[in-house]
Amino acid sequence: MAFRDKRTGGWAVNPWVSGRHVYRTLNQKNIQEAGMDTSLIAGMDKSLAERIGAEYIRRFKDRHANQESITKPAVMLSTVIGNFLKTRTAKDISRAKLVLGNFLRLAGDRLIRDITIEELDLFRKSVVESANAKSPFTHFDYIKELQYFLKWAFDAQYITNYQITRHLKLRKPKIPTEYLSDAEIKQLLAAAKNTLLEKLIRLISN
């Protein structure tokens, strides 16, 4: 599928041809090389870019190319998770295995490109209801781990839906401010009386 080139902001394709990727920016030169009308580039949107990309591949790389040729071959979710875990450090891999293992059981082992936004919402709900993740900070870490995996999978072009990587919005939980009552401050001062902490506690409480 067509995607935005991060450097130029224009459309590009990354076809899988003969066991390797061939990166092509859809500029006037490449379209002209493909024997197509260069005026098309002026009004190019994603769907048009995909058609041009498919035509470019069909003409120059593979006579039997189709839309699936424009991205990586279909890959199972479990395989992509395995490849991702190889990139994690020893410090982070335990949490990554836990979170992604839970997501794999929830979504089922199927093509990663078929993952839906509804399943991401279901995973978020399952985290909230999990007995092992009661803390809001744990919720944040779990969702952050899944989001990091999806972004990695998008950058590696296992998935092509950019909205999937942005759907899990992160809001780090805030620690609520708590104040001691007058009675509690008096109890604290009484307990610290004639100790090294007394002056410090009086300073802080004032």
Beta strands, then each sheet from edge to edge (+ up, - down):
strand 1: 3-4
strand 2: 11-13
strand 3: 16-17
strand 4: 20-21
strand 5: 24-25
sheet 1: 1+ 2- 5+
sheet 2: 3+ 4-
end
